[in-house]
Amino acid sequence: MRADVRSLQRSPPRGLALARQALAELLRSPSPAYARGGEPRPAMPLPARLDLDAIVASLRGEALEIDVRTRALHGPWTWFVRAPRSSAPLELGAPRPIDGGARLVLDASGTTADHVGLSWPLAPGERIVGLGERTVGVDLHGWRLECWAEEGAIGLGETMSPMLTALGAPWNPFPKGPAVTYKPVPWLISSRGYAIFLDTTAPAFFDVGASDPGELRVEVMATRIEIVVLVAPTPAALLQRLIELTDGKPRGLPDWALAPWLDALGGQPRVEEVARVARAARIPCGAIWSEDWQGLERKPFGDSTWSYDAIFPVKRRPDRALYPALETMIGDLHDRGFAWMTYYYPYVPLGDEDHAEASAAGHFLRDRAGVQCVIPLFMDEASQVDLTNPAARAWYKGELRRGLALGVDGWMADFGEYTPIAAVAHDGEPGHLHHNRYPRLWAGLHRELLDEARPDGEAMFFSRSGAPGQQRDTPLFWNGDSNTDFERWDGLPGNVRALLSAGLSGFSVWTVDIGGYTCLITRGRDAETLARWTELGAFLIVMRTHHGTHVRRCVQFDHDAATLAHFATYARFHAALFPLRRQLLAEAIATGLPIARPLLLEYPDDPVAWAIEDQFLLGELLVAPVLARGARGREVYHPAGRDWIDAWSGARTAGGTRVDRDAPVGRIPLAIAADGLVPTFDAHVDTFARRPRVRDPGLATLDDAERCLALLVGPDFRGARRLYDGTVVTFVSGALAEPGPRAAREAPHPLLPPELLDAWRCVGAGVGATVAVPWPGGALQIVSPHDRAVRVFAPVG
């Protein structure tokens, strides 16, 4: 695999290859917005020893070398500038101690330098994780990566499309490579117990052992960098410190968002059809999402199968031809337990009716000469809203308020990665620094608006682009535009790596486009692809479908009876896990740790856990999605330190072992910790909206679902667990605790797949605020803040 990696990276990704030249030219002709001006400052004397005992600095040749002597870090750290020696006076500020580490500053702003950076040795076997959302892998050793927010690769593809083959295209005509990211984060965590954070929005380049397996080299397009060095005993502790430093803890989601979302493209008739299908098929559904609310244009591309349904150019207001009775439709959806969500992006097409007026008011980004920047977006050209301009922010917030006034409950806040290097923001920030900052400003605009207009927290948005700390503002992130396929880098497998790397970079509340989105040059989405993606999506905090770029080439969730039945099964599974997901969301809010966790966060002492890139943990549930076309089984690694119970068979597996599991379509490999507990709802639910908003008396709401609880409990369970609503489950040794009123209820679990329940049996049930059931060696006592029906399931094996 490493050979493949290196061959792909011989030529740098296109995104910044041209940017380097443009930035160099920009820095040779500095504007007041960037250059500090004046004569270069004289070189400051470098201290023989800095004020932290662990760090010693000395000047050697043209580079400042820093020897960091701690338990986790060994070998010389070399700081450098890219400039002639004669013009490179350096300033190294004395390290400022912070909790668990230090903040270091290297300043070459008085020089002719245009890059600064550092390098340090990598130990044999050392693993490096982080650097934002990455589809290339979780362990980044062997890669050259850029911290630069960028549109994803548009279909690397496992096969060439017939059209491109006929044209003789030798390869993908959009060759951006697999290393691009929508969400760059300049921090990394090492398996040796340290973390590094570059506190800058400047473009940064990380060579993680690609050029030299024993060295990690960082270059930053800036003349001053602040670097935070942290040391902690676990990667989870390091990640929490990094999240605290960026003030990036999430603020939560409305309850309705934790039921599946269904995509509807095609105007009001399709929205109403999706609502009918969801309720008829008993699919729990909290929201319907329609990105075509402001218009839809079918762009011909060959025959009708290849026609592209485009929402561009985006108009930011409803299309009354597609949605003739919009307000009535939204009200009806609310009565039936659905939220309705729409779409926005931070651009205004040149032909938009408001463009001239907004341009005259100075609402758009301009370059250093004062010329308005033009952003190419597919077949359109647009201007980008300058979010450092208070007047522009107020104007765009007014656009969003119009949507809220219609009854809209949320939207996709798309894009944010196109800020040109040549731009200069209203506040004077140059484009190469503003580019990576813009996603945070874009999210902050929506957060500011919702805090003002919907302080009840019942409205939300979700983002594609990202930046460090942005989770404080963005309730939910998704992976971006992926192929509707099993393609290695940008299809389903890459989504799992993106999920894990994003979680290690501070993006803890995460979802995907179920089925992918892009099929411009790859095969369309077939039933198997949708099924496997559905199985993955059911175990994320939000389960959300997408129609894809070419609707007629993509199987939808209601394509036929078999597809609908499969989707409904996993939608109910997702709903059943609400108590677990809501509990993990509360933990993410408190700590910043991801909801779907890489194994290395929970099992840092297991070296194999650091290498697993295709499994994750949802609480004490081990999830191993099937990521290959045609696969009907896969190998599952069970982390060391505890035994595991296969959820489908009840078989026990020792930790630290790999086992081949059968995985026909419809069965995602799952295991529960032998000493673990998975809380679920035990009654059918249609929506997680609450009454009185839901006025249909026939619908089961969150209020109804919370009255019935089922616990899947491993045979080795001991101790206690606290659930999201304050319910406490405790093992009591010895005699059976005083039971509550008995409720013998052997009916099947209404939400879990019947095949899974074949491996579990109900061992006790009760009703009340306190329920006790027999358990080997004692009893399980469930104490709840309110009366509820409780069943306890144990594995048959």
Steps between C-alpha positions, in 0.01 A plus 500: 500500500782741579626462144158613377504789742837629391427464130183700542687773685800550273321794347351731762121538501384775271333710768810676631755430229385811317427676828868489596591703192215744549584550866869551432408775254262650752767510770752662265257790462357536849193709563436690822251229590779248528848651531614647830712757316807686628856379527565138594544464873847403616556142601418435864758309699398138542508377856719204579214352698132584487294530811367144482745245630402253229594726207847615396556725196808578296572668166677273253570621149185648350256313724395520857515153650297414805565188701184398681584265783191339641386146558306501173717714273862423420741639245562849361212715386612728217329831436575663166415788272510507123716807432866592439705481818599861472138607530375255756518643849280276712308562816416209719272605779550333833257207530190583696392215725143379456318209655678188382751672274629825359428757230799587279531790256737532207498846343677582174266783401788746483672296232454422133373155589171374358496162678582385849479153639650225706590135484554228753589132500242224485572184692469161327136395511379842618148576381371849423126578493293816456547784246126529439259288302710263286383221272855374437530336841500546874871427539654770280855368482622498141281790380568858396193697600384860479297692754292685244119488478419371154227347286526122511621276222216477249483129441831319501294201404553123511408484129497749218157598375398383149492861383857571605622172359341586166672838507833332565553672836807341658389571856277712715479851349477646852833370640513667838621189675374328815681727747268802475276592792203723572602529864873558556617511860870571567532270796627149539518240772783249529484146634800599713291727719538851360289737292588801284267784406588783260292796614462656155267509201792526259543220247714224650672199345565182697745241373427211736791270427433506125839640398687350795325231705684623808400866477185713522539838330258792515509811282269797551430781252557763764784688664381439855362184653378406843530133583345327796681189625304273735585180682240273661468131590220420250390622157157578645658735753703668226192537281303657784777754562511591133123546493515717812773716346280569196176534701353233277252304708167446324175646625261220414219409262122523527341166585314480169835489318580165661233322294594423136486776240365427152605693192230619259586654164226595258290765669195482721356180341816305583514638855142388560573161343804445724294590807230248400754225429678554832187465707357211293827304522533582874829676443580724796571837343576833663568719198459530125774690324446674164791683343283594199277730702632801304483338155617208293645488152553179307822537304508262199803278478441224248181302556255561784684258728804726491306826546629696798242646739663828600390736774753752372486794477365519856239771551449499882121520478223251420410398148123534495467281193662207681342588836168673427361460852824504696375640831207259507732210417739589782215532749364161399846344534532642850162360598621156385830513686735608219742788501573651157850605397640698209830622352729807494851582383715816547495614138274718288496418125589790270154480340310504829238770537669628816858486374536854373354655814710281732811574296443874518462468878841333525373163620745288296868414522735712290865474406779741594416725208138528614367277223222265603614136511312260273464140617452230233235253619436221252328671207434823693701797620429661833620749759585395854344675797764680709414385850746737668282789381228567762263634236544190284440274800181685584384476138553126476342440842194672358498243219505220759229664708266486201536124496432470871189715458364239259527235770828342388667297777854493367725476199822381348760779525695377200840598355736755657822364344540732198649820647760617244856575603481835322215620724534752780219487755322807635705473819825503300582132523671368183345215310762238585419547870130566451449181299523255790327744734194540280326171596498614862354839402237331282392272785512787749254698290240221522562446870461871569172509310355192672603626844306818426200360317461148646648495850282197579759286319238336278655622173841393369737490203775268385831578331737360239804725551671514837773659709644448850248592768210524256299237682411764755286651225414214262258245651581229244760430231483264208780348297444695178440389143592133467470257211188286482721193503745282692797693354797482737583866555180696447225239530358304792837379644637854503195615696592282796857631500360854476270430796788378716756764402241775544422374850870516583504859373219640715196432277309277738143529364514341155282353227528392135304519178349151505574355158747775412434797275725521194464282192625744239758257362445186708228238500166598648383375836364146495296321766802334663684830536197664659447203731857498633501877541167476685648246739782744578271802533275328754783508755582870469345777706289609198377266226443700179436402138605687185362474146837531320605720211311288243173386652417256222837325538465467878284252687296685765385369837150423360619362164319167543351284774828329593696826520226667702480205742876502556506874561202480736670226702811707558305821556318324783834368631630859496192620690535220755848627583377850590577454874858401416553772239346768722728394784807517276390841372490621860854368549614678183353825628683457830836381366516559125583134440343348188174306512624233259846430640815354348611193693826671597316754716354232725785247474822705468714222649392257229744559211265332252223747589717780358505321164124438465348740246175322406327446836379730775335499840156633581516487876562133585379389158770403249396583140678347198329616177540303179696716256559285191267424211388139500638426847285268709728496800795683649769472763421676827762597756389489864699743718713355777409536864150352506296225334238572234159350419402471134166681476359265234604163644573559868846342461774620734833617358809581704641850467808543285383252234380518141198299389339456160131592523223419254347818365233448235329815381281604791741390772772740610754333734439618856633401841415610852755510778450196723489732801309770313147633474312642201178690584222504238141611465251213520201645315441607144553871435410711198675823592720640774307826495296543815143590558327748484680584172392164356123519461435167328358283781604181323872572508745369758725783620807525720272542800351159420832331428655607830244292690655171389864400538687184400855433615737269314740394775821301469531197731799650685328828585585637841512847649260773387402701193320834487279562197428832329180570696646422844397134509761294686557130439691332785615145564410398853680193630341243725126478553255640247423862567141595577324472163252745362163395355553205269420515131558171320542614142652257253395678181780560247688826516306730260804687366793258485546258206340160572821320394693683769242419767544128431824533698343682799235397751297706742614411853282738694253784475322747721310828516566792728763748612699210648527167322715204602566186296705189583860494382779247553633557851232751594266736319486799274324796654367771266409826672336759275380858556158389375291187471574291195480145371841334496621175346847352536648280224801272537680304227371148448854363489 
